C-alpha cells in the first residue's frame, strides 16, 4: 500500500466521480499528509495530478491516494495465464521495490471512469470497435427461453413422438412405456446436469459442446469428440431432411402425384429443403430464431389439436379404426404389455425410443450467441428435458386410454352389443374386430397403425404439420450447430488443413464457410440416403450416464459403436502425438498435479493456467511439532489439493548440524504422517535465519511443484528481540516479495510456538536461550537434538484448526486487490468439514455516498468467481479518525525506535542511523503518518465487527524497501492485529491473478 506523492499544484482538483487521480509514474519518494489529513479531508473526490505523469488515472479506492487499488472487475477481465498481473493492478515491484525514476516502471492501466466501479466491461469478442472506425453493430444474443429451451425442445421432439410412441405404447403397455421414457430421460438428465456444471465453470464462449468439453477435459478428448460431433450434426441435417422428404413423398403418393419415382422424389425434395434451410441460416441468427419459433408454435398447435381430439366424441369412422375416447377398460388393457413381432421386447423398444430423448445440446451448441451461457444453458436445457418428458408421458397415457390395440377400419364390422362370437373390448362398444385380430391382419389400432395420433386428433393435417415442424426444426438446429462447433475447432488449430473454415463474418461472426461445408455434406448424404444417429458423454452421476450411454450404443448397433470408438481413439492418438501448442487449464493438468512425483517431469512440460492455480506453501515451521497450529492451518486447506513444505533452518556449523538434519528429518516426517498432514519436510543448514530462508525459497520444490506462497508466524517479541533478528524477520518478507512469492502471516493470541511447553514437560529445568517461540518462524539454535522415535510418538498437541468451528463466521477484509489470494485461502478453508458451517463475510472499503453501487459491484465480481460468498459489507467508516488513546498507543509503540533527529537532512540522518537501520527518522514518521493511522483505524474496525469470528483474513500491508524501517513496519502489523481473540491471517498475493471467471 505504497503512498504516492501529492505535490502542491495551482491547478484545480479534477473531479473523478468518487475516485481520484494518481500518477502513472513512480519517480519520487512516497508522499504523505499531515497527521490527520486523510481522516479529515482526503477523499475520493479530491484529486491532485502530478507533474510527472503524461496522463492521469482514475482508480477506485476508499479514500486514500495510494498506488494500491481495491478489487475491481477489470483486474480479472480477459486474464488467462497464472502470471497475468491483471489490467490496472500494480505489480509487486510497483508496491514494494525501491523507487526508481523510470517512466516505464509502472504499467499504465487503461481504465474507463465509468467502468472502474467494478462492473463488467466487454472482452475482445464483445468490443465495440477500434477508435476512428464506425462502431460494430451489437451481435444478436438470446436468453434461456428463445436461445436454449425452445431449441432443445424442438431438437428432442421428432417423428418418433408422432409415429412411433403410440406403437411403443401398444407393445410395451403404458406402465413399461413410462419406464422406457423415464430411463431414457435419466440418461439425458445426467448428461444435462454435467453440461450445466461445465457451463457454469467459467465464462463460456462460442463453440458449444466442443468448447465445453475441450476446456474441461483438454484438447485431446475435446478435439476428437468435437470433430466427430460436428460431422455427426452435418449428417443429422440429412437424416432429418430425409425424414421430412419421406413424409412429403408419402402424401404425394397417396394422391398419385409423384414427381419422378419414390426414391428420386426423396432426393429432390431433400435437396430443395436443405437449400431453403441454408438460406435461412445465411440470413443470420435472428431469422433462424424466428423460423424456430414458428416451428415451435406449429408443434404446440398440433399437440393441442391432438389433446382436443381425445375428448371429442368418436365418429363411426374413427371407432372403426379403434378410437373410442377415454375408457377405463381400454386404459387397463393397454396398461400391460402385449409383445408382437421381432422388435417386441423391452430393450428393442428402448432402442427405438431412446433417440427421441436426445438432442439436449442444441442450445449449448450456440453458446456464443447466448446473453449469459452460464445461466441459459443449465436452465434452458433442464427445462426442455422436463417439458418434453411431460409431453411424452401425457401422450402415452392419453392415447393408451382411447385406442384399442386392433381394429379393422371397416364400417361393416359394427355389431349389436352382446353379439355371440365377438371377442375383445370393442365388442362392448358395438364393434367386432375378432376376425382380423385372430389372423393378425388388422390395419388399424395402436399396434398396427402408425398414424394413430393423426386419426385421434381433431384435425389430421395439423399432425402432419407437426411432423413437418419437428423434422425441419431439428434439421435447421443441426445445420446451425455443426458449423459453429466446427468453427471453434478450426480456430484452435488442433488439426491441419481446416483453419480455412474458422473465419467468421458479420456481427455474430457467422461461420459462412462452415455452413457451405455442412450443406455439401448434407446434400451428399441425402443423395445416397444414409441415416445414422449419435450419443454423448459425462463424471460421478455422469459416470453412470456414460456407462449407460456406451451400453446403449452397443445395444443399438454394435458394429457402428466399434467404428466410432476406433475413430475417437485414432483422433485422440493424433492429438497426443502432435501435442498442440494450446493451454486451456484442462483437468488432465489438475489430475497430473495430484499424482505421485513420478509424473512431475511430464507436468513440467505443461504451461500453468489460472484455473489450475494451487496455493503451494512453504511453511516456516522450524521443527513442525513446535508450531502445530501453523501446520494444521496450512494442512487444512492444502490437503488433497496442493503442495505443503515444512521448512526448517538449522543455524550453526555445517559439520555439527548435518548429522542432526539427517537424524531428525525422518522423525519430523513421521510426526506429520501421524498428525495426518499431507506435507513434506525439508531443512537447510545456514549461518543465520535469513540466509537459510533464502535458500529454501530458491531451492524448495520440484518442477512445477514449487512453492508460491511463504507462510510464517507473527514475531510476537519483536520489541524485545535483538535488532538484527528484527531486521532478518522483515527482510524475509522482502525476500519473499522479491522472489514473487505471496505471503501469508498468521498471528494467534496465545502464540504459535509450543516448544517451551513441550520441553518444560520433558525437562522442568529447560530454558530456551533465544525464546524461539517468539520468532514466529524457524530455527533450532539452542534446543538440542531429540530422539526421532520419541518425536514421532509424542503426544499430539490440539489446535483450533482441529476442532469443529460451528456456526461462527470467517471474516475476510479484502481491502486491496492482490490477485485474489486473500479470498482464495479462506474459501479453501471453508470447504473443509470442520469449517463448513461457518458463514463467510467479505468486507471492503467504500464511501458512504456510494455504498449500494460499490456493494453491487463487489457482489457481481464475487459471483463471477463462483466462490459462494454472498454476504458483503461496505465499510464507509474506514476513513474516520482513530480514537486519541489508540493514536497515543501507536506513538508510544514506536517511541523507543525513533531517531528524534529533528527533521535533519538525509545525510545527517544516515550518519545518525549508522549501525541501526531499524531506527525511524522524524521524516519517515511524518511521511507514513496516514498509513500508520490507517492501521490504527483498521484495528478498531476489526474489534467492532469481528471480535467473535472464528477466523479473520485481511490484506497484508506492504512496506517499501528503503523507505519503511523494519521497526515501523512491525509497529503497523502489531497495531493492526493486536487485542484480537480469533486467529488473524494477513495475506498478500504476488499481485498476479489466482482467480478467474473464464473457461479458458
N, C-alpha and C positions, 0 to 999 in steps of 0.2 A: 504494500500500500504506500508506495513512494509518492511524496507530495511534489507537485510542480511549483516552480517559482511563479510569483504573480507580480511582475513589475508594475509600477505605477505609470500609467499612460494617460494622456489627456483625453483619449477617445472615450466616448460614452459607452457604457456597458452594452453589449449586444444581448438582446432578449433571445431566449432559446426555449421557450415553452416548457418550463420545468426542467431544463437541462442547462449546462453551462459550457463555455468554450475552453478547451485546454490546448496547449501547444502540441504539435506533432513532432517536435524536436526536443530531445533531451540534451541540451548543451550547457546547462548551468547547474549549480548546486540546488539541492532541494530547498524550496522556499517555505516560508511559514507565515503565520499571522501572530498578532498579539495573543496573550494568554487565553482570552475567551472569545476572540473574534469569530471563529467558526460557530460556536454555540449561539452567539448572539446575532450575527449578521450574515455569515456566509451561507448563502442558499443557492439553489439551483437556478434562480432567476438572475443572478448576477454573474457576469462573465467578464473576463479580462484577457483579451487576445494578446499573445506575446509578440514582441517584435522579431522573434527568430523564426517564426513559422510562416511558410508561404500561404497557408490557409488555416482554417480553424476546424475544429471537430466537436460536434455536439455529442456528448456521451452521457447517458442517463446514470446518475448516481443518486445518493440520498442526501446530498448537500455539501460534500467536500470536494475541493478542487484537487483531484488525485489522478495519477496515471491508472491506478487500478479501476476496474469497471465492474458494475453489478451484472448479474446474469441477464442475458438477452437472446432472443431467437436468432438474430443474425450471426451470433458467435458459433452456432452449430449448423447453420444452413449450408448445404452442399459440401459438408465435410465427409471425407472418406478414409484417409489414412490416419493411423494412430498418431503420427507426428504432425498432424494438422493442428496448428495453434488456434484456428478459428478466426474468421474475419472480424477485426475490430478489437480483439482481445490482446492486451500487451503480452509479450513473451516474458520468460523469467529474466532474460537479460535486461529488459526494459525496467523491471521492478527491482532487480537485485544487484546487478553489476555496478561497478564504479562508473560514474557518469563520464561520457566522452563527447566532445564536440563533433559528432559525426552526423551529418544531415540524414543519413540513411539508417541511423541506429534504430529508430522506432518506425515500424511499418505504419504507413498512413492508412487507416481503415477507411473504407468507403461507406459512409453512413448517411442514411436519409433521416432527417429530423422527424419526419412523420412516421418512420418505422423503428426508430430507436427505442420505442417503448416496449420492445419485446414481442410485438405482433409479427405474424409471418410475413415474409417477403417472398416474391416469386423466385424460383430456381431458374436455371438457364433455359429449361424447356418451356418455362412459363413467361419468359421475359417479353416485354412489350416491344422490344426492338432497340436498335442502336441509335444514339443521338444523331440527329440530322436526317434520319430516314422517317418515312411515314410509319406510324405505329401499326404493328401487325394486328389484324383483327383477332378478337378473342376466339379461341377454339370452342367448339361445341362440347359441352360437358353434361353428363346425365346423372341423375340421382339414383337411389337404390331401386325405386319402382320401375321407372322407364328404362334405366340402364341395365338392371340385373334381373329383378324378379320377373318382369314380363318376358324378357329374352329367355330366361331359363325355363319358364313355364311353356313357352312355345316350343322350345327345343325338346322338352320332356314329352309333351303331348305329341302324338303321331298317329299313324293309321292304325296301330295296334289298339288304341283307345276305341276307335270306331268299328273296326272289323274283327279283331281277334279277342278282345276282352269278353264280349258276350259268349263266344265259343269256349273260351277258357272256363268261364263260369259254369257252362253246361257240363263240361268234362270233370272239373275238379270239385264242383259244388261251391256254394257261397262261402262256406267255412274255410276250405282249403285255398280258395281263390284269395280270400283275405290274408291267409297265411303267406301265400306266394307274394302278394303285394307288400306286406309288412317286412318280409325277409329281404326283398329287393330294395325297399326303401331304407332298411337298416344299413345296408352296404353303402348306398349313396349318401345317407345322412352322416355316417362316419367319415366318408371322404369329404363331405361338405364341411364338417367340423374341422378337419385337418386343413382344408383350404382356407377356412376362416382364421385359424390360428396363424397360418403362414402369412396371410394378407394383412394381419394386424401386427406383424413383427417388423415394422418399419414402413417407410414411405414406399408405396408401390407405384411403379411407372408402367409404361406401355410394354407389351409383350405377353400379357395374360398368363396362362398356365406355365409356359416356358420360363418366364421371368420369375414366377414364384418358386418353381422347382429349382432352377439353376442358382438362384440367390440363397436358397436354403440348403440344398444338397450338393451344390458345387457344379462346375461346368461339365464334369464327366457325365453324371447322370442327367443333368439338365439338357446338355447338348443332344445326347442320344434320344431321350424321350421327346424333346422339343421338335426334333426333325421328323420323327415318326408321327408325332401328334399333328404337326402342320400338314403333312402328307395325307394322314387319315381324314382330316377335315376337308381337304380338297376332294378326296374320293367320296366323302359323305355328301358333298354337293351333288355328285352324280347319282348317288343312291336315292336321295330324297327326290331329286328331279325325276328319276325313272319311276318312282312310286306315284308321283303326280301324273306323269305321262301315261302310265298304265291305266289309271282311273279314267282319264280323258279318252283313251283308246277304247275302253270298255263301253263308255257312253256312246261313242261313235259307232261301235259295233252293234249296240242294241238298236240303233236307228239306221243300220245299214249305210253308214256314211264314212267308211274308211277312206283315208287319203290315198294310200298305196296298198299296204298289207299290214297285218297286225304287228310284225316285228319292226318294219321301217317306220310305221307311224309313231312308235315309241321314240325312235331316234329323232324324227323330225320335230315332234312336239317337245322332246327334251332339249334339243339344241336351241329352239326358239325360246323356250322358257328360261334356260340358263343365261341366254343373251340378254333377255329383259332384266333378269336379276342382276347381271353385271352392270347394266345401265343404271339401275337404282343405286348400286354400291358406288359407282363412279360419281354419281351426283352428290355424294357426301353423306356423312353420318346422320345429318339432320333428316334427309329424305329417307334414308334406310330406317331410321327410327319411326318415322311416320308410317312407312309400309308395315313395320312390325306391329304397330298399334292397330292398324287396320286388320291384319290377320288375327290379332288377339280378340278384337271385337267380333269378328266372324265366328271364331271358335266358341266364344261365350254365348253368342246368339244361338248357335247350333246346339249347344249343351242345354240351354234354357228351353229350346224347342223340343228337345228330347224329353226333358222332365215334364213339360206341359202335356206332351203326348201320352205319358204314362197315366195321367189322371183323366184323359178324355175317354168316354165310353167307347169300347171297341166296336168297330163296324163288322158286318158279317165277313167281309173280305179279310180283315185283319184277324178275326177269330179263326178263319180257315187256315191262316198262317201261324196260329198258335198263340196269339196275343189276347189275353182276357182281362186286362187291367189288374190291379193289385188283388191277389188272392192268397190267403194264408196257407192253403194246402199246396199251392204251387211253390210258395216260398219254402215250405217244409220239405217238399220233394227235391227241390233244387239245392237245398242246404247241404246235402250229402253228395259225394262224387258218383259219377257214372262213366267209367273209363271206356273209351272206344278208340279203335284204330291204333296204328303203330306209334303215334305220339301220345297215346293215352296213359301217361304216367306222371307222377308228381314232378320229377326233375325234368321230364320232357316239356311239360307246360311251363315250368320255371324258366327254362332256357329260352322259350318263346317270349315270355312276358318281360324278362329282365331288361332287354334293351330299351323298353319303354320307360324305365325308371332312370336311365342315364340322361346325359345332356345337361348336367348341372353346371357345367363350366362355361356356358355361353356368355354369362355376364362377366366372369373373371377374364375371359379372353379379350375383352375390350377395356382392360384396366386403365389404359392410357386415356380413355375418353370418359372416365368417371370423375365426378366432382371430388369425391372422397372415397377412394377404393377401400380404405380400411373400415369404413362404415358400410358402404354399399355392398361389397362382396359378401360378408357374413350375413347381413340382414336380408338382402335380396335372395341369396341362394337358399338359405334355410326356409324363408317364407315360400319360395317357389316349390320346394320339396313338400312342405306342409299342404299347400293348396292342391297341388296335383295329386298327392296321396288321398286327400279327401275326395277329389273328383273320381278317382279310380274306385275307392270303396263305395261311394254312393252309386256309381253306375253298376257295379257288380251286384249290390244288394237290390237295387230297384228293378233291373231287368230280370234278375233271378226270381223276383216276386210276381212278374207279369206274364212271362212267356214260358210255355211248356217246352220240353226238350224235342219232341217230334210232332210235326204237323204236315199234312199233305198239301195244303194250299188250295184244295178243291172245294168249291161251294157245295158239291154234291155229297160231301161226307157229313152233312148236317143230319142229325137223327133226333128223334124224340128222347126226352130224358128217361132213363131206365131201360133202354132197348137192350135185349139179350145179345150176348156175344161181343159186347163192347167192353174194351179194357183201357185203363188209363184215366188220368184226371180229366181229360177233355170230355169224357162221357158224361160227367156231371154238369157240363155246360152245353150239352147238345151236339157234340161232335165226336165222330168215330174215326180215329186215326190208327186203329188197330192193325189194319192190313199193311200199310206202308211201314209201320213200326216193326212188325214182325219180319218183314222182308228187308228191313233197313234201307228202304228206298225213298223215305220221306225227304222232300226237297226243302222243307221249311222247319221252323223250330230252332231253339238255341243251338242244338247240336249239329245242325245241318246248314243253316242259312247265315252267312257272314254279314248280311245286310240287315240283321235283326234290329239294330239300333235305328236305322233309317225307316224300317217298317213301323216301329213303335212310335216314332216322333210325330209331332203334329203336322209337319210339312217336310216330306222326304228330301227335297232338293237342298234344304238348309244343312242336312247332314253331309251331303256331297260337298257343299261349300266349306263345311268344317274340315273335311278331309283335304280339300284343296289348301285351306289356310294352314293346316298342320304340316303338310309336306313342303309347301312353299316357304313358310317361315323358318323351318329347320334348314332348308337349302340355303336361304338367304343368310341365316346366322352362321352357317359353316363357311359360306363364301366370304363373309367378313372376318371370321375368326382366323382362318388359315393364313391369309396374308399378313395380319397383324402379328401373329405369333412368329411367322417366318421372318418378318422384317426385323424383329428384335434379335432373332438368332443370327441373321446376316450381319447386323451391326456389331455383334460381339465377335465376329470373325473366327468362330471355332473351327469352321470347315472351309476349305479352299473353294474358290470359283463361285461363291454365292453372294459376295459382297455387293454385287450389282443390284440385287433386289432389296437392299437395305435403305435406299433413298426414299424419303418421304416428300409429299407435295401438299401445299396448302396449309391452312391454319391448323388442321388436325394432323398434319404430317401423314397424309394418306399414302399407303403403300400401293401406288398405281401399278408398278411393275409386278408386285406380288398378286394383285387382282388378275392381271393378264395371265400370269403363270397358273394360278388356280383355275381360271377359266379354261385354259388349254387342257389341263389335267382332267377337269370335269367333262369337257367335250369328248376327250379320248375315251373315258370310261363309259360315257353314255353310248357312244358308238359301238363299243364292244359288249355293253350290257352287263358288266361285272359289278357285284354289290357285296361289300364286306361290312363289318361293324367293329367297334373298338371299346377299350376299357381303361381303368386308372389305378393309381397307387395311393397309399397314405402311410403312424407310429403307435402308442400303446393300444388304445382302441383302434387306431389306424392300422396296427399290425394285424389285428383280427380282420379288418376290412381288406387289407392287402391279401391275406391268405385266402379269404373267401373269393376275392376277385380272380386270383390265379386258378383256384379250383373251378370257378365258373368258366374261365377261358377254356380249360381242357374239357369240361363237360359239353360245351357248345361245339367246338371244332378243335380237336386235339392237334391236328397237323398244322392248322393256322397258328395255334399258340406256340408250337415249337418254332415255326418260321419267325414269328415276332420276337421270341426270345433270342434266336440266333442273330437277328438284325441288331437288336439292342446291344448284345454282347460285342458284336463287331464294332459298332459305333463307339461303345464305351472304351474298347481297347484302343481304338484310333485316337480318341482324345487323351487317354492316359499316356499313349506313346508320344503324341505331339507336344503335350504339356503346354497348352496355350498360355500366352502371357496375359492372364486376367487375374483379378483379385476381387472376389465378392464376399469375403469373410464367410466361406462355406462352413457347414457343420463338420465336414471332414477335418478341417483345420482344428476346430474345437475338440473333436474326439481324439485327434492325434496328440493334442496337448496333455490330455488326461491319461495317456498311456505311459508305459514304462519308459525310462530314459533311453532304452534301446532305440526308440523312434526319434530321438532328438536330432539326429543328423538329417533325417528326412524332413523334420519340422523346420529346420534351418533354411530349407530351400523355398519356403512359403513366405510371402510378404505378410506383414502384420496388417490387421484391419480392426477398426473400432469395434465392430460387432463382437469380435473375439478378444477384446481387451480384458486382461486379468490383472487384478491388483497383486503383483508378485512382491512379496515383502521380505526385506532384510531387517530382522528384528534384533536390535542391540540389547540382548537379554543378559549378557555375561553368561555365567552358568544358568541354563534355563530354569533350574529349580529355585534359583534365587528370586526370580521375578515371575511367579506363576500367573499373576493377574494379566501381565503383559502378554505372556504366552497364550493364555486362554482367550484373550480378546482377539488376537490376530488369528489364532487357530479356529475360532468360531466362524469367521467369515471367509477363510481360505479353504476350509475343509472340503475335499472333493471338488474343488473349483480351481485353485491356483497354487502357486509356489509359496512356501514359507521357509525361510532360512533363519535359524537362530545363530547369531554371530557373537563370538566371544574374543576379546583381546587379552592375551596373556602378556603382561608387561614385565620385562626383565631380560636377562641374558638368554640368548638362544639355547646354549648348551644346558642351561638349567631348566628352561621351560619346555623344551621339546619333549622330553620323557613324560612330563605331566600332560602335555597335549595328547600324546598317543594313548596314555593310560586313561584319561578322563573322557575322551570322545565317545567311546563305546558306552560308558555309563550314562552320559547325557542322552544319547540316542535311545537307550532302553528306558530312561525316565520319560522321554517324550512318548514312546510307544505305550508304556503303562498308563500314561495320562490320556491316551487316545488322541494325541495331537499328531496330525499328519504333517510332519515338518522334517527338515534336515538340520543337522547341527554342524557348524564349522567354526574353527578358531584359527587365529594367527598369532604369531609371536612378534612383538614390536617394542620399540624403545619407549613409546608413550601411547596414550589412548588415541589421540587424533590420527597419528600415523597408521595405527592399526586399523582404524575405521576406514581410512582412505584406501588401505589395501583391500579390505572387504568390499567396499563399494565398487572398486575396479575389477576385482577378480572373482567375486561370488557368482555362482550360477553356471549354466552350461548352455551354449547355443541360444535358442530363443527363450529358454527357461532361465532368465536372468532377472534379478530384482529390478523393479522400477519405483518402489516406494521404500523409504527409510522410516522405520518405526522405532521410537525410543521413548523412554520415560522422562518425566519432568525432573529437573535438578532442583530438589527441594532446599538444599543447603547452600544455594549459590551465594547468599550474603556472607556466609561464614567460611566458605571454601577458599582455597588458595587462589589468588588472582589468575595464575596460569591455568588452573582447571576450569575456571570460568571462561577464559579465552578459548580453551580447547572445546568446551561444550558448544558455544555459539559458533566456533569455527567449523565444527562438524556439520551444523545446519547449513552454513555457507558452502561447504564442500558438497553436500548432497544436492543443493541447487546448481552448483557448478557442473555436476555430472548429470544434470537433467533428471534428477530423482524428484518424485513427490515426497512430501514429509508428513508424517503423522506423529504427533506428540501427545502422550497420554499422561494425565495427572489424576491421581486419586487422593482423597482427603487423608486416608490412612497411610499413604505411600505405597510403593510397589515392591521394594526390596525386603524380603523376609529372611535374609541371610543371618542377621544378628539374632533373630528369634530362634532360627534353626541351630546356630552354633551355641547359643546360650542354653538351649535344651540339651545339646550333646555335652557341652563343657561350660558350666556356670561361670568359670573364671575368664571366659573369652571376651576380648575387647577388640573390635575392628580398628585397625590402625588409621585407616583413612575414611571410615564410615562409608563404604561403597554403596550402602543403601541410599545415600543421599545423592549419588551421582546420577541416578536415573538411567545409566547406560550400562557399560560393561567394564571389565577389568577385574583381575584376580590377584592383585599385587601382594596382599597381606592375609590371605585366607587359608593358605596351606593347601595340602593335597588330600582329598578324601578318597576313600575306597570306592571304586566304581560299582562293586556289587552292592555295597551298602547304599550308594547313591540311587541305584535302580530300585532298591527295595524300600527306600524311606517312605514314611507316611506322606501322602499327597495332601498339600495344603488346599483348602477350599477357597474359591474366589467368587465374586459376584457374577462372573461370566459363566459359572457352572450351575447357577440356580435359576429357578423359574422367576420371571420378572412380573408376571401377572399383567393386569390392565393399567400399566403406567404409560408414560409417554417417552418417545425418543425425540428430542428437540434438536432440529437442525437449523443453525444460523448461517444461511448461505449469503454472506454479506458481500462477497466479491467473487467474480467468476474465475475459477481456477481450472476450468475444463470439465467440471462435474464430479471430481473425486470426493468433494465434501458431501455430495449426495449419495454417491455410489456405495461407500463403506457402510453408512447406516442402513441403506437399503438391503445390502447383503446380510447384515446382522439381523435385520428384521425378518428375513426369510427363515431363520432358524427357529426350531420349535420353542426353545426357552424364551425367545424374544418375540414370538409370533403374535402374542396377544397385545403387544404394545402398540399404541397409536402413534404414528409418526407425524410430527408437526414441523412445518417449514416456516422459518421467519426470515423476512428480507427487509432491508431498509427502504424507506419511502418518505414521501411528503404528504402531509395531511390533506392538502388540496387535490391530490391525485391518487388517493388510496384505492378507490374502486378500479380505476384504469390500470394501476400497477398490479393489483391483485389478479385481475383477469389475465394480464399478460403473463404473469408467472404461472398461474394455473394452466393456461394454454400451453406454455412451454413444458411444464411437468407432464401434462397429459400426453404430449408427443413422445416423451421419453418412456412412457408406459411403465413407470415405477409404482403406480398406485398411490401416489401422495395426493391427497385431496384437501387436507387442511392447511391452508396458507394464511399466515398473519403478516400484515404490513406493520412495521414499527415506525410510526410517524414521530415518535418522541426520541429518536436516536440522536438528534442534534441538540437536545436540551443540555443546558449547562449542568455538570455534575454537582452534587451537594458539596458545600465547602469543606466539610470534615473529611470527605473522601479525597478531595484535591490535596488537602493538607497531608493526608496519609501517604499519598504518592510522593509529594515533595519530601517528606521525611524518609521515604524509602530510598530515594536517590541521593539524599544529602551526603551520606558517607562516601559516595563515589564521585562527587563533584570536584572539579579543579578550583572553582571560585577564582577564576582568572580575571574577572572584571572586564570581560569582552575585549581582551587584548588582541593584537594582530595574530595572524596564523603562525608566523614564525615563532613568536614568543610562546604561543600555546603549545606548539610541537616540542619546544625545548622543555617546557614545564612538564609535559606528558612523557618525556623520555623515560622508558623503562616501565611505564604504567599506562599502556594504551587503552585500558578499560575505563580510565577516568573520563568524565563528561565535562566538556567545556561549557561556559555560560552561553556561548553562541549556539551550541548544539541543543542545549535545553530549550532555548528560545525558538529555534527553527522547528524543532519537533514537538512544540507545545501542543499544537492542535491534535497531533496523532496520539500524544500521551493522554490528553483529556478524553479522546475517543475511547481508549481502553478503560478509563475510569467509568465512563458512562455506560459502556457495554457491560461491565461487571454489575452495575446497578440493574440493568435490564435483565441479565441472566438471573439475578437474585429475585427479581419481581416475577418473572414468567416461568422459570424452570427450577425453582427450588426443590420441587418434589418429583422431578423427572427421573427416569431410570438411567438415562444417558444424555449428555449434551455433546453435540458435534458443532464446531464453529470454525470458520475460516481463520487459518493461522496468519497473523500479520507478518509482513516481510520487512526486515531491516536492511537497508542498503549498505553494501560493503564500503568501508572507508568513510562513511558518513554517520553511522549509528554505532556507538561504542557498545561492547558486549554487555556492560552493566545496565545501560539504558534499555537495551532490548530485553534483557531478563526482567527488568522492572515492568516492562509492558506485559510480558507473559504472566508475571506474578500478579499484577493488578487485575488483569483480565480474568484470571481463573481462581482467585482467592475466595475463601469462605463458601465454596460450593460443596454441597453434600454429595451429589451424584458424580460419577466419573466424567471427566471432560476430555474430549478428543479434539485437539487443534490440528486441522488438516489443511494442507496446501498442495494442490496438484502442481504439475510442472507447466501449467498454462496450455497444455495440449488436450484436445478433446478425448474424453473417455466415455462419453455418452453420445448417441446419435439417434435420429429418428428416421434414418434412411435404410432401405432394404439392401443397398449395395455400397 
